[in-house]
Structures are given as structure tokens and as C-alpha cells.
Amino acid sequence: MDKATRKAISNLLKRVDILVAGQMAIVEHLGEQSKEFRTRFIATILSNDEFREGFTEFINNDKNATDAVKTQMIAVNEAVRTVDNEEEE
């Protein structure tokens, strides 16, 4: 990879980091204010199959994750499968 490409990637990563920090500030603030917002935000993020599957794998392999969190992820995945099956019919 040439120097210009590395620099461009580095600049993009810095910009993504700034966007992430801003989004986290918004989510933390609004999440503390509104249970509905927090629920909708989490549902939106977990509706992405690739992200949800990766997060589920991470939780299942995390020695610090509680059984309650693991059980909640099982419930989320079952709910998504139910919705997907209903949409197929």
C-alpha cells in the first residue's frame, strides 16, 4: 500500500472516530432521558443481521458476560427469526 493510500485511510479513520464519539454522546444523553429511545436505538442496531450475529458470538465467548445478557441475546435472536419467518410467509 502506498503512502497516499495509508494517509487517506488514516484520515478516514480519524473522521469515523469523531463521528463515533459524537454519536455516543448523543446516545448516552438521550438513552438516559428516554427508555423508548434506548429501546429503539438498540433494536435498530441489532436489526442488522451481520452486526447482531457478531455481537452474539462476542457475548457468547465473553467470560465476563452474565447469563442474563446471554439469555437476552438468545431472546433477541429468536424474536428476529420470528419476524423474518412472518415476513417470508
Sequence and secondary structure as in RCSB ss.txt:
>XXXX:A:sequence
MDKATRKAISNLLKRVDILVAGQMAIVEHLGEQSKEFRTRFIATILSNDEFREGFTEFINNDKNATDAVKTQMIA
VNEAVRTVDNEEEE
>XXXX:A:secstr
  HHHHHHHHHHHHHHHHHHHHHHHHHHHHHHH HHHHHHHHHHHHTSHHHHHHHHHHHHH TT  HHHHHHHHH
HHHHHHHHHHHHH 
